[in-house]
Structure formats: C-alpha cells, structure tokens
Amino acid sequence: MSTPLPDRFNLAAHVMAKAAQAPDKIALAVLSPVKAQRWSFAALEDRVLRMAAGLLAEGLAPGDRVLLRLGNTADFPVAFLAAIAVGLVPVPTSAQLTVPEVSRLAGEIAPRLILAQDGIALPDPLPCPVVTDLGALTAREPADWRMGSPEDLAYIVTTSGTSGRPRLVAHAHRAILARRMMHDGWYGLRESDRLLHAGAFNWTFTLGTGLLDPWSVGATALIPAVGSDATALPLLLRRHDATIFAAAPGVYRQMLRAGLPQLPKLRHGLSAGEKLPDPVREDWQAATGTTIHEALGMSECSTFISGSPDRPAPQGTLGFAQPGRRIAILDAEGAPVAPGETGTLAVHRGDPGLMLGYLAQDGVDLPLSSDWFVTGDMVHARPDGALVYHGRADDMLNAGGFRVSPLEIEAAFASLLGDCAAVSVEIRDGVHIICLAHCSDADEDALRRHAETCLARYKQPRRYQRLDALPRGANGKLNRRALAKALKETP
C-alpha cells in the first residue's frame, strides 16, 4: 500500500466513518421475500458504540478477548465492531462448532467474556461469564472510539492448521486498510453500490466482503434473512436493485439450476472460498450477461489475487496480484523460481494485510521464509502476470469455502476406526466432497452419528468408504493422491 499508515487508528471507527457524512443512508438491509429490515449508518454506529459501552460495563479492559458464539443475525457484526471500538479483541467462531471443538479453542483463546445465542454450543467447562442478552448491552450511553496504533491487535480468527489443530490468526487494526486493495483490484466497489452477499452474517467472507468493505466506502450491504435459500436469491437481487453479488461457487450453481430472471442493475458477481468451475462462470455469463470475478485468499491475508472489472482474469487463471500487494513464487529452498516455473505463492512480511502472526502463549508467531510468508498454494505466472493455480502443496481439504485439515478429521475417528484417511474426492465436474476411507467393519450410520458429536457440519465426511487397505508408499507413508483417485473410481 503506497500511503503510510496513520499514527492513531481504530478499525471500527474507520468502518463507521461514513455515518458522519451520510447518517440517513441505508447501511444494512436484511432481506426476505416479504420485507426488509433496514439500518441507517447513524443507527448502526449508535448501536455499535452503545454495545461497546455495555462490554466495558462488564468489567472488560482493552486487550481482553471476547469469544463470539453468535448465529446468523445482525448482532454478529455489531458485536464484532463494538469490541474493536473500545480496544477489546473479538474472536468470531463458526456457529457449527461442536462442544468439544469450541472447548479446545476456548482453552487457547482464554476469553474474558462470551457473547452467545441460544442453540449454539458453548465451551465445557465455561472459562468465563456468558452474556446472552445482547440487547441489554446496548442500554447505555455510547462509548468513545479508542484510538491506538494501527499495529495493535484488533481481532482473531481461526483457520485449520496442517497439524490437525485449528490455529488462531491474529490481525492488526491495519488489516482493514489493506482491504482497500480489493476495492479496485477485485470488487470494483463504489459508494453507490448495493452489494448482496449470499453468506451468513457469521462467516468471515460475509463479514469482510459483504459488510465491512461496503460500509467503509459508504455503500449499502444487503444480506438475505435467516432461512433464505439459493432459490430466493434471484428475486432478492432483482427486487432490491443489487449491483454486486457475492457468493461461494456452490450458490451460483444452485441459482443457475433454479433459473434466473433479468437482473438489469447487476454489474458483476464475486466468488471466493473455493475454485469456481469454468462451466459455472460460463453459464452465469450466458444467463445474466455479467462476469463473475474470482479471488484467492486465506485467513492469514484475506484475498490478494483476483480478477476485477478493470482487469478481468484471463481464462484458466486466478487473475493478478491486487495493486499494492507484494508477492513472490518460491521454490522449495525459498528462492524465487524462474519465469514460468511452478512454485509456492508467498506474501511479503511488509504487506499491511498480512496477519500479525499465529497466537502463541508468549505473543504471536509469524512464520517466515526469509521475508516471505509461504501460503502453500502452488502457482505459476504467465508472461502477462496472471497466475495459474496448481493446487495445494500440503494436504489441506476445502469444504464449502472452509479449509480443513484431514488430520483433524482422522483424529476424531481414531478411537473408532484406527487406520483411516480423509481426502477430497471430485464427484462431478468442479464438485468435491470429503470422504473418509477406513479398514474397519464400523457401521456407516454410527460413523455419521459420531461425526455429529465432535465435528462441525462442514468438517463431517459426506462419504464413508471401507477398503481392504489404504494405499501407502514403500516407507509406509499414506499416498493421499492415490487414495483420492481410487475413491473417485469406486462407485
């Protein structure tokens, strides 16, 4: 990013700055086929600062961590911004996590407070007080923004690690400024836009692309109401004059199956989370006359490679490094590869969107290869600078936009199955599922019930396959590529 970072900064204050300039403009509309619930910028800022005051009244101090166990409602982004507004550190987590999963996380997060809603699993035992009446937190005079260094810890998100245990990713307040590289480099975002994101409030893709970024430029965020499915989205897009649409590839696929009306206000779509199949992109273009711009990112740096309206990705590529990003393609020794060679994509430590590091007991740990954070994504660069994707260097799985370690799934079943292996299997063009192969006589229904008790829904295998033996090399190491191929060929 070419402009220097400010001396005093607060992520939430930056996101809500348009409230002073356009207080009555609609910042958020929660949409249903019947009606919409609308929030102006002024009303949204007021609720954020009132909830911030309520959090301080719970006895919290700057730097304390607040675990968010919230569902798909507007309370989620309000709570996230309210904590950041006064220097607290929110930790958003998937509502799908089970009691064992969230209990393990809580042990590492060490929260001072949990904000929760009914029906969402809580840690056992509880490590701190729990507040479920979020409305009561807002019954106070608004707090003041707490301004600090843009390098201060702002929030923590979780990501699956290659070891099988989720890792805690610590981000600075400056992360929101780095997201401005996406405004032109991916979104083509304008103040006049009405951006409809198909995801739930409590998904980080929705939080960033669907809410924080539109608000930071004064655009309107549109979110489908709880219970809306893909078949309702075309009507919502048309009725509410959406100009940009964002969703995971699977949502586009479902919408195309259901059929699409004319969408005269829609300029383009956005996709991230997993690879967008070319047939889906082509069918969408034929049906709507608009392009889907795809982005590659990760929890540690959000999205940083993409196509955009001003510079669409050439066919068969991911697109380009967003303007201001510092990337490299490295070989196994950490040196840049020769032009056109395949290597591992890396982000420079000076990129303002790069995390502070993984949370550790004594602070944060930023693992680097020299000055580079290595992503694990294999790519090569064409002469025009567009990147071609070659998959992951590790064995990470992709489940509906979430990266999942196969080791975490295997560990959950180790006591029941002994030798087992989780892999991603392509069941049709561009559609992958998680499959668990094993060598036991365990009943499949029993395995599914067990998964429901210890794994979030997106981590649960969709298929269980008994084999006489798992494929292994001469050294006894599991050959995941051979296993995935064998399962793809098995009816």
C-alpha positions as CSV (number, residue, x, y, z in Angstrom):
1,M,0.0,0.0,0.0
2,S,1.6,3.3,-1.1
3,T,0.1,5.6,1.5
4,P,1.7,5.5,5.0
5,L,-0.3,4.1,8.0
6,P,-1.9,6.7,10.3
7,D,-0.4,7.3,13.7
8,R,-3.7,6.8,15.5
9,F,-6.3,4.4,14.2
10,N,-9.2,2.2,15.1
11,L,-10.6,-0.4,12.6
12,A,-14.2,0.0,13.7
13,A,-14.1,3.8,13.6
14,H,-12.8,3.6,10.1
15,V,-15.6,1.2,9.0
16,M,-18.2,3.5,10.5
17,A,-16.7,6.8,9.4
18,K,-19.4,7.4,6.7
19,A,-22.1,7.7,9.5
20,A,-20.9,11.3,10.0
21,Q,-21.2,12.1,6.3
22,A,-24.4,10.2,5.3
23,P,-26.2,9.4,8.6
24,D,-29.5,8.6,7.0
25,K,-28.3,6.4,4.2
26,I,-29.1,2.7,4.5
27,A,-26.0,0.8,5.6
28,L,-27.6,-2.6,6.0
29,A,-30.8,-4.2,4.8
30,V,-31.7,-7.7,6.0
31,L,-33.8,-9.1,3.1
32,S,-36.7,-11.5,3.0
33,P,-39.2,-12.1,0.1
34,V,-41.8,-10.3,2.3
35,K,-40.0,-7.3,3.7
36,A,-36.6,-5.9,4.6
37,Q,-35.2,-4.8,8.0
38,R,-33.1,-1.6,7.4
39,W,-30.4,0.1,9.4
40,S,-29.1,3.6,8.6
41,F,-25.4,4.4,9.0
42,A,-26.2,6.5,12.1
43,A,-28.4,3.8,13.7
44,L,-25.7,1.2,13.1
45,E,-22.9,3.4,14.5
46,D,-25.1,4.2,17.6
47,R,-25.8,0.5,18.3
48,V,-22.1,-0.4,17.9
49,L,-21.0,2.3,20.4
50,R,-23.8,1.5,22.8
51,M,-22.8,-2.2,22.8
52,A,-19.2,-1.2,23.2
53,A,-20.1,0.7,26.4
54,G,-22.0,-2.3,27.6
55,L,-19.0,-4.5,27.1
56,L,-16.8,-2.2,29.2
57,A,-19.5,-2.2,31.9
58,E,-19.0,-6.0,32.1
59,G,-15.6,-5.2,33.6
60,L,-13.5,-5.8,30.4
61,A,-10.3,-3.8,29.7
62,P,-8.5,-3.2,26.4
63,G,-6.8,-6.3,25.1
64,D,-9.3,-8.7,26.7
65,R,-10.7,-11.3,24.3
66,V,-14.4,-11.8,23.6
67,L,-15.5,-15.1,22.2
68,L,-18.4,-14.7,19.8
69,R,-20.8,-17.7,19.7
70,L,-23.5,-15.9,17.7
71,G,-25.8,-17.0,14.9
72,N,-26.8,-15.6,11.6
73,T,-28.1,-12.2,12.8
74,A,-27.0,-8.6,12.6
75,D,-25.9,-8.9,16.3
76,F,-22.8,-10.6,14.9
77,P,-21.2,-7.7,13.0
78,V,-22.4,-5.2,15.7
79,A,-20.7,-7.2,18.4
80,F,-17.5,-7.6,16.3
81,L,-17.2,-3.9,15.7
82,A,-18.3,-3.0,19.3
83,A,-15.5,-4.9,20.8
84,I,-12.9,-3.4,18.4
85,A,-14.3,0.1,19.0
86,V,-13.0,0.1,22.6
87,G,-9.9,-2.0,22.2
88,L,-11.3,-5.4,23.0
89,V,-10.4,-8.4,20.8
90,P,-13.3,-10.3,19.3
91,V,-12.8,-13.9,18.3
92,P,-15.6,-14.9,15.8
93,T,-16.2,-18.6,15.5
94,S,-18.4,-20.8,13.4
95,A,-21.8,-21.5,14.9
96,Q,-21.4,-25.0,13.6
97,L,-18.6,-25.9,16.0
98,T,-19.5,-28.7,18.5
99,V,-18.9,-28.6,22.2
100,P,-15.5,-30.5,22.0
101,E,-14.3,-28.2,19.2
102,V,-15.2,-24.9,20.9
103,S,-13.9,-26.2,24.2
104,R,-10.5,-26.8,22.7
105,L,-10.5,-23.4,21.1
106,A,-11.5,-21.6,24.3
107,G,-8.6,-23.2,26.1
108,E,-6.2,-21.4,23.7
109,I,-8.2,-18.2,23.3
110,A,-8.6,-17.6,27.1
111,P,-11.6,-15.3,26.7
112,R,-12.8,-12.9,29.4
113,L,-16.3,-12.9,28.1
114,I,-18.5,-15.0,25.8
115,L,-21.3,-13.4,23.8
116,A,-23.8,-16.2,22.9
117,Q,-27.2,-17.0,21.4
118,D,-29.4,-19.9,22.2
119,G,-28.8,-23.2,20.4
120,I,-25.1,-22.6,19.8
121,A,-22.6,-24.8,21.5
122,L,-20.5,-23.3,24.4
123,P,-17.3,-24.5,25.9
124,D,-17.5,-27.1,28.7
125,P,-16.5,-26.1,31.3
126,L,-17.2,-22.4,30.8
127,P,-14.0,-20.4,31.2
128,C,-15.6,-17.1,31.8
129,P,-19.0,-15.3,32.1
130,V,-21.5,-15.6,29.3
131,V,-23.9,-12.9,28.1
132,T,-26.9,-13.9,26.0
133,D,-29.0,-10.7,26.3
134,L,-27.1,-8.6,23.8
135,G,-30.0,-6.0,23.7
136,A,-29.3,-5.2,27.4
137,L,-25.7,-4.4,26.5
138,T,-26.9,-1.5,24.3
139,A,-28.9,0.2,27.1
140,R,-26.1,2.7,27.8
141,E,-24.7,5.9,26.5
142,P,-22.4,5.4,23.5
143,A,-18.8,4.8,24.2
144,D,-16.0,6.8,22.6
145,W,-13.7,5.2,20.0
146,R,-10.4,4.0,21.4
147,M,-7.7,5.1,19.0
148,G,-4.4,3.4,19.1
149,S,-1.6,2.1,16.9
150,P,-2.7,0.5,13.6
151,E,-0.3,-2.3,14.6
152,D,-2.4,-3.1,17.7
153,L,-4.2,-6.5,17.8
154,A,-7.8,-6.0,16.6
155,Y,-9.3,-9.4,16.2
156,I,-8.6,-13.1,16.0
157,V,-9.9,-15.7,13.5
158,T,-9.5,-19.4,13.3
159,T,-8.0,-21.5,10.5
160,S,-7.2,-25.2,10.1
161,G,-3.5,-26.0,10.6
162,T,-1.7,-28.7,8.8
163,S,-1.0,-30.4,12.2
164,G,-4.8,-31.1,12.5
165,R,-5.4,-28.5,15.2
166,P,-7.0,-25.1,14.4
167,R,-4.7,-22.2,14.5
168,L,-5.6,-18.7,15.9
169,V,-4.8,-16.0,13.4
170,A,-4.1,-12.5,15.0
171,H,-4.9,-9.5,12.8
172,A,-4.0,-5.8,13.4
173,H,-6.3,-2.8,13.0
174,R,-4.4,-2.0,9.8
175,A,-5.9,-5.1,8.1
176,I,-9.0,-3.0,7.1
177,L,-6.8,-0.5,5.3
178,A,-5.2,-3.3,3.3
179,R,-8.6,-4.4,2.2
180,R,-8.8,-1.2,0.1
181,M,-6.6,-3.0,-2.4
182,M,-9.6,-5.2,-3.1
183,H,-12.0,-2.3,-3.8
184,D,-10.5,-1.8,-7.3
185,G,-8.4,-5.0,-7.5
186,W,-11.4,-7.3,-7.1
187,Y,-14.8,-5.6,-6.3
188,G,-14.9,-2.5,-8.5
189,L,-16.6,-1.1,-5.4
190,R,-18.3,2.3,-5.4
191,E,-20.2,4.4,-2.8
192,S,-23.3,4.0,-4.9
193,D,-23.2,0.2,-4.8
194,R,-25.7,-2.2,-3.3
195,L,-23.7,-5.3,-2.5
196,L,-25.7,-8.5,-1.8
197,H,-23.7,-11.3,-0.1
198,A,-25.4,-14.7,0.0
199,G,-23.5,-15.9,3.0
200,A,-24.5,-15.9,6.7
201,F,-23.5,-12.9,8.9
202,N,-21.2,-15.1,10.9
203,W,-19.0,-16.2,8.0
204,T,-15.8,-14.2,7.7
205,F,-16.2,-14.0,3.9
206,T,-19.5,-12.2,4.5
207,L,-18.1,-10.1,7.4
208,G,-15.4,-8.6,5.2
209,T,-16.7,-8.6,1.6
210,G,-20.4,-8.3,2.4
211,L,-20.3,-5.8,5.3
212,L,-17.1,-4.1,6.4
213,D,-15.9,-3.2,3.0
214,P,-19.2,-1.7,1.7
215,W,-19.6,0.2,4.9
216,S,-16.1,1.6,4.8
217,V,-16.9,3.3,1.4
218,G,-20.5,4.3,2.3
219,A,-22.1,1.6,0.1
220,T,-25.2,-0.4,1.2
221,A,-24.9,-4.0,2.4
222,L,-27.7,-6.5,1.6
223,I,-27.9,-9.8,3.5
224,P,-30.6,-12.4,3.0
225,A,-32.7,-13.1,6.1
226,V,-32.2,-16.3,8.1
227,G,-33.8,-19.3,6.2
228,S,-33.4,-17.8,2.7
229,D,-32.1,-20.4,0.3
230,A,-30.5,-20.1,-3.1
231,T,-33.8,-20.2,-4.9
232,A,-34.9,-16.9,-3.2
233,L,-31.7,-15.0,-4.2
234,P,-32.6,-14.1,-7.8
235,L,-35.8,-12.4,-6.6
236,L,-33.9,-10.6,-3.9
237,L,-31.2,-9.4,-6.3
238,R,-33.9,-8.0,-8.7
239,R,-36.3,-6.6,-6.1
240,H,-33.5,-4.7,-4.1
241,D,-31.5,-3.5,-7.1
242,A,-28.3,-5.2,-6.2
243,T,-25.4,-4.0,-8.2
244,I,-22.8,-6.5,-7.0
245,F,-23.4,-10.1,-5.9
246,A,-21.0,-12.2,-3.8
247,A,-21.3,-15.9,-3.0
248,A,-19.4,-19.2,-2.9
249,P,-19.3,-21.2,-6.1
250,G,-21.9,-23.7,-4.9
251,V,-24.5,-20.9,-4.5
252,Y,-24.0,-19.8,-8.1
253,R,-24.5,-23.4,-9.2
254,Q,-27.8,-23.8,-7.3
255,M,-29.1,-20.5,-8.6
256,L,-28.4,-21.5,-12.2
257,R,-30.3,-24.7,-11.7
258,A,-33.3,-22.8,-10.4
259,G,-33.3,-20.3,-13.3
260,L,-32.6,-16.6,-13.2
261,P,-34.7,-13.5,-14.1
262,Q,-33.4,-10.5,-15.9
263,L,-31.1,-8.5,-13.5
264,P,-30.7,-5.1,-15.2
265,K,-28.9,-3.4,-12.2
266,L,-26.4,-6.2,-11.6
267,R,-22.9,-5.2,-12.8
268,H,-21.0,-8.4,-11.8
269,G,-20.5,-11.2,-9.3
270,L,-17.8,-12.1,-6.9
271,S,-16.6,-15.6,-5.8
272,A,-14.2,-16.9,-3.3
273,G,-13.7,-19.7,-0.8
274,E,-13.0,-22.5,-3.4
275,K,-12.2,-22.8,-7.1
276,L,-15.0,-21.6,-9.3
277,P,-15.6,-24.2,-12.1
278,D,-15.4,-22.7,-15.6
279,P,-18.8,-24.1,-16.6
280,V,-20.5,-22.2,-13.8
281,R,-18.8,-19.0,-14.8
282,E,-19.8,-19.5,-18.4
283,D,-23.4,-20.4,-17.6
284,W,-23.7,-17.4,-15.4
285,Q,-22.4,-15.1,-18.1
286,A,-24.9,-16.6,-20.6
287,A,-27.8,-16.2,-18.2
288,T,-27.1,-12.7,-16.8
289,G,-24.7,-11.1,-19.2
290,T,-22.4,-10.4,-16.3
291,T,-19.0,-11.7,-15.3
292,I,-18.0,-13.5,-12.0
293,H,-14.7,-12.2,-10.7
294,E,-12.9,-14.8,-8.6
295,A,-10.3,-14.2,-5.8
296,L,-7.8,-16.3,-3.9
297,G,-7.1,-15.6,-0.3
298,M,-6.6,-17.1,3.1
299,S,-7.4,-16.3,6.7
300,E,-3.8,-15.0,7.2
301,C,-4.1,-12.4,4.5
302,S,-7.7,-12.3,3.2
303,T,-7.9,-12.2,-0.6
304,F,-4.9,-10.8,-2.5
305,I,-5.1,-12.4,-6.0
306,S,-8.1,-11.7,-8.2
307,G,-9.7,-10.6,-11.4
308,S,-11.6,-7.4,-11.5
309,P,-13.9,-5.3,-13.7
310,D,-10.9,-3.2,-14.8
311,R,-8.6,-6.2,-15.3
312,P,-10.6,-9.5,-15.7
313,A,-8.7,-12.7,-15.1
314,P,-7.7,-14.4,-18.4
315,Q,-9.4,-17.8,-18.9
316,G,-7.8,-20.5,-16.9
317,T,-6.1,-18.2,-14.4
318,L,-6.7,-16.9,-10.9
319,G,-6.1,-13.3,-12.0
320,F,-3.4,-10.9,-10.9
321,A,-1.9,-9.7,-7.6
322,Q,-4.0,-6.8,-6.4
323,P,-2.4,-3.4,-6.8
324,G,-0.1,-2.7,-3.9
325,R,0.4,-6.4,-3.0
326,R,3.9,-7.8,-2.7
327,I,4.0,-11.5,-3.7
328,A,6.6,-14.0,-4.9
329,I,6.6,-17.5,-6.2
330,L,9.3,-19.5,-4.3
331,D,10.9,-22.9,-4.8
332,A,11.4,-25.5,-2.0
333,E,14.5,-23.6,-0.8
334,G,12.7,-20.3,-0.5
335,A,14.3,-18.7,-3.6
336,P,12.2,-17.2,-6.5
337,V,11.5,-19.6,-9.3
338,A,12.5,-18.9,-12.9
339,P,9.9,-17.1,-15.0
340,G,7.1,-19.5,-15.9
341,E,8.1,-22.2,-13.4
342,T,5.7,-23.5,-10.8
343,G,6.3,-22.8,-7.1
344,T,4.7,-21.8,-3.9
345,L,2.9,-18.5,-3.6
346,A,4.2,-16.2,-0.9
347,V,3.3,-12.9,0.6
348,H,5.9,-10.3,1.8
349,R,6.0,-9.6,5.5
350,G,5.5,-5.9,4.6
351,D,2.0,-6.4,3.2
352,P,-0.3,-4.5,5.5
353,G,-2.9,-7.2,5.2
354,L,-0.7,-10.0,6.5
355,M,-1.5,-11.2,9.9
356,L,0.5,-10.2,13.0
357,G,1.0,-14.0,13.4
358,Y,-0.4,-17.1,14.9
359,L,-1.4,-16.7,18.5
360,A,1.1,-18.4,20.9
361,Q,1.4,-18.5,24.6
362,D,4.0,-15.7,24.6
363,G,2.5,-13.5,22.0
364,V,2.3,-14.1,18.2
365,D,4.5,-16.2,15.9
366,L,4.8,-15.1,12.2
367,P,6.5,-18.0,10.4
368,L,8.6,-16.7,7.5
369,S,10.9,-18.0,4.8
370,S,13.3,-15.1,4.9
371,D,11.0,-12.1,4.4
372,W,8.1,-14.2,3.0
373,F,5.0,-15.9,4.4
374,V,4.5,-19.1,2.4
375,T,0.9,-19.8,1.6
376,G,1.0,-23.4,0.4
377,D,-0.8,-22.6,-2.8
378,M,1.1,-23.8,-5.9
379,V,1.1,-21.4,-8.9
380,H,3.0,-20.2,-12.0
381,A,2.9,-16.8,-13.5
382,R,2.2,-16.2,-17.2
383,P,4.2,-13.5,-19.1
384,D,1.2,-11.1,-18.5
385,G,1.4,-11.6,-14.8
386,A,-1.7,-13.7,-14.4
387,L,-1.3,-16.6,-12.0
388,V,-2.3,-20.2,-12.9
389,Y,-3.3,-22.4,-9.9
390,H,-1.9,-25.9,-9.4
391,G,-3.5,-26.9,-6.1
392,R,-2.1,-27.1,-2.6
393,A,1.4,-28.1,-1.6
394,D,0.0,-29.7,1.5
395,D,-3.0,-32.0,2.1
396,M,-5.5,-29.4,3.2
397,L,-9.1,-30.0,2.1
398,N,-11.6,-27.4,1.0
399,A,-15.2,-27.9,2.3
400,G,-17.6,-25.3,1.1
401,G,-15.1,-22.5,1.3
402,F,-13.5,-23.6,4.6
403,R,-10.0,-25.1,4.7
404,V,-10.0,-28.3,6.8
405,S,-7.0,-30.4,7.9
406,P,-7.5,-34.1,7.1
407,L,-5.6,-34.8,10.3
408,E,-8.3,-33.2,12.4
409,I,-11.0,-35.4,10.8
410,E,-8.8,-38.5,11.2
411,A,-8.1,-37.7,14.8
412,A,-11.9,-37.5,15.5
413,F,-12.3,-41.1,14.3
414,A,-9.1,-42.7,15.5
415,S,-10.7,-44.3,18.6
416,L,-13.4,-45.9,16.4
417,L,-11.5,-46.8,13.3
418,G,-7.8,-46.9,13.9
419,D,-6.3,-46.6,10.4
420,C,-8.3,-44.1,8.4
421,A,-7.7,-41.3,6.0
422,A,-9.7,-38.2,4.9
423,V,-9.4,-36.9,1.3
424,S,-11.3,-34.7,-1.1
425,V,-13.0,-36.6,-3.9
426,E,-14.4,-35.0,-7.1
427,I,-17.8,-36.5,-7.6
428,R,-18.6,-34.4,-10.7
429,D,-17.0,-31.6,-12.6
430,G,-15.9,-29.0,-10.1
431,V,-17.8,-30.6,-7.1
432,H,-15.7,-32.1,-4.3
433,I,-16.7,-33.8,-1.1
434,I,-14.8,-35.0,2.0
435,C,-14.5,-38.8,2.0
436,L,-13.2,-40.9,4.9
437,A,-11.6,-44.2,4.0
438,H,-11.1,-46.9,6.6
439,C,-10.3,-50.6,7.0
440,S,-12.9,-51.4,9.8
441,D,-16.3,-53.0,9.9
442,A,-17.9,-50.0,11.5
443,D,-21.5,-49.2,10.7
444,E,-21.8,-46.1,8.5
445,D,-24.8,-44.7,10.4
446,A,-22.8,-45.0,13.6
447,L,-19.9,-43.1,12.0
448,R,-22.2,-40.3,10.9
449,R,-23.7,-40.0,14.4
450,H,-20.2,-39.9,15.9
451,A,-19.2,-37.1,13.4
452,E,-22.2,-35.0,14.5
453,T,-21.0,-35.1,18.1
454,C,-17.4,-33.9,17.5
455,L,-17.1,-32.2,14.2
456,A,-18.7,-29.0,12.7
457,R,-21.0,-29.8,9.8
458,Y,-18.6,-28.6,7.2
459,K,-15.9,-30.9,8.5
460,Q,-18.1,-34.0,8.5
461,P,-17.3,-36.6,5.8
462,R,-20.1,-36.9,3.2
463,R,-19.0,-40.4,2.3
464,Y,-17.5,-43.3,4.2
465,Q,-15.7,-46.0,2.2
466,R,-14.4,-49.3,3.6
467,L,-11.2,-50.6,1.9
468,D,-9.1,-53.6,2.5
469,A,-6.0,-51.4,2.9
470,L,-5.1,-47.8,2.5
471,P,-2.5,-47.0,-0.3
472,R,0.9,-46.4,1.2
473,G,4.4,-45.9,-0.2
474,A,7.5,-48.1,0.4
475,N,8.2,-46.0,3.5
476,G,4.7,-46.6,4.9
477,K,3.5,-43.0,4.2
478,L,-0.1,-42.7,3.2
479,N,-0.5,-41.8,-0.5
480,R,-3.4,-39.4,-0.4
481,R,-3.3,-38.7,-4.1
482,A,-3.6,-42.4,-5.0
483,L,-6.4,-42.8,-2.4
484,A,-8.4,-39.9,-3.9
485,K,-8.0,-41.4,-7.3
486,A,-9.1,-44.8,-6.2
487,L,-12.2,-43.4,-4.4
488,K,-13.1,-41.4,-7.4
489,E,-13.1,-44.6,-9.5
490,T,-15.1,-46.5,-6.8
491,P,-18.9,-46.4,-7.3
